[in-house]
């Protein structure tokens, strides 16, 4: 005997409909698409908030940037001045007693308030061993007067040191820029500071390098005194030499000069 196992359905009740997997995923995707994204009002509000933040940052930056630029410029200018002063003092300290030729006994040294020319050992990465004539002088520039350094290889000068301006110097390197100005002064064995040192039988004992601010007129603390290590010719090491009686070293250093180094 066989029995029919099919479920019977009433006339008023339809069998449950089971959605397929593909149809279910499509319904969920449509529901997510309807709920995702921003509305127009939310987009406008976010844009307005972004613009407010940008305007606030621009205002703060506009007030802070000029002060930062002034501070950075001041620090950079101070560093350049310190580097220039180190170069000036080192050059003057290394000045040597060198005559222009065998006939002239006076050394090559021409010092004024705004510039000085002398001979020292060649220095620099591209310099050859030997001597060079160094000129520290104030020259004109687009931003005002500046102190620049130029050098030329030393050669015997005929008839005397008056031909130095016609030598071929290197391109000037600016050491001190405006608004700073360098004033030189020179002291001999008597310790008296002079505004010029020309046609002397010996080199000055010390050179005072004064830096002034042309805007405020103040003398800066970076000013210094360079002690010249060589004052007389090598032949004057013997104090009994008859040609060096006037160039015998004095016992008292000039005022403001650092004490001599002890051996």
Secondary structure as GFF3:
##gff-version 3
##sequence-region A 1 263
A	DSSP	alpha_helix	21	35	.	.	.	ID=ss1
A	DSSP	alpha_helix	40	93	.	.	.	ID=ss2
A	DSSP	beta_strand	109	111	.	.	.	ID=ss3
A	DSSP	beta_strand	115	121	.	.	.	ID=ss4
A	DSSP	beta_strand	131	139	.	.	.	ID=ss5
A	DSSP	beta_strand	146	153	.	.	.	ID=ss6
A	DSSP	three_ten_helix	161	166	.	.	.	ID=ss7
A	DSSP	beta_strand	173	176	.	.	.	ID=ss8
A	DSSP	beta_strand	180	187	.	.	.	ID=ss9
A	DSSP	beta_strand	193	194	.	.	.	ID=ss10
A	DSSP	beta_strand	206	213	.	.	.	ID=ss11
A	DSSP	beta_strand	224	227	.	.	.	ID=ss12
A	DSSP	three_ten_helix	234	237	.	.	.	ID=ss13
A	DSSP	three_ten_helix	242	244	.	.	.	ID=ss14
###
